[in-house]
């Protein structure tokens, strides 16, 4: 059975990435540059974390010097 909280948690994950960027003073263009991807690609991945590959989410977290499991846990807490 599908978890009804899952889609909201993924939306919350995008919010957590945005919050981490703000905490670290990193803009979306700067993050895209760190990752070596076009701004539009990064924007799409963050807009739709549900469709993003796990390795892409890990790379984003690493570029922010953040822990993906911690960001996901925060997202789950907020979604509950």
N, C-alpha and C positions, 0 to 999 in steps of 0.2 A: 504494500500500500504506500502511496506517495505521501510524503510529509507535507501537510498544508502550509507549514512555516517555511519550507525550503525556498520558494521564490522570494519571499520577503527577506529572508536571511541574505540572499544574494544581493538584493538591493541595498541592504544594510552594509554589505561588504564594500560596495562602491562608496558608500558614505564614509566608511572607515578609512579607505584609501585616501579620500579627499581630506579627511581630518588629519591623517598622518602627514600628508603633503603640507598642510597648513602649519602643523606643529614644527615641521622641519624647514619651513620657509622655501619650499620647492614648488615652482610653477609647473603646469602641465608641459609647456614647451621645454623647460629644463629637464624634466623627467624623461620626455621623449628623446632628448639628446643623450642623456645618460644611458638609455636603453638602446640607442642606435636605431630607432624606428621613427617613421613619420608621425607627426603630431596627430594626424587624422586616424592612424591605426591605433595609437594609444587611447585616443578619445573613444573610439569604438569599443575597445576592450573594457575600458572603465565604465562606459555607458551600459554595457551588456555583460556584466561579470558572469552571468548565468551561462553564456555561450563561450566565454574565454577558456582557453586550455589552462590546466593546472600549472604547466611550466611557465606560461605567460604571467599568471598571477604571482608565482614564486619570483620570477624575474623582476616584476614591479616592486614587490616587497623588498627584495634584495637591493634594488636601486635606491630605495628609501631607507636602507639600513634598518629595516623593520622585520619582525617575525610574522610570516603569513599565518601560522597557527594562532598567534596572539590576536591578529586582526580578525581572523575568522571567529575566534571565541568572543571577541567584543561584539561582532556582528550578530552572532547567535543570541547573546544576552539581550541586545537591543530588540531583536525580533520576537523574543519571548513575551 
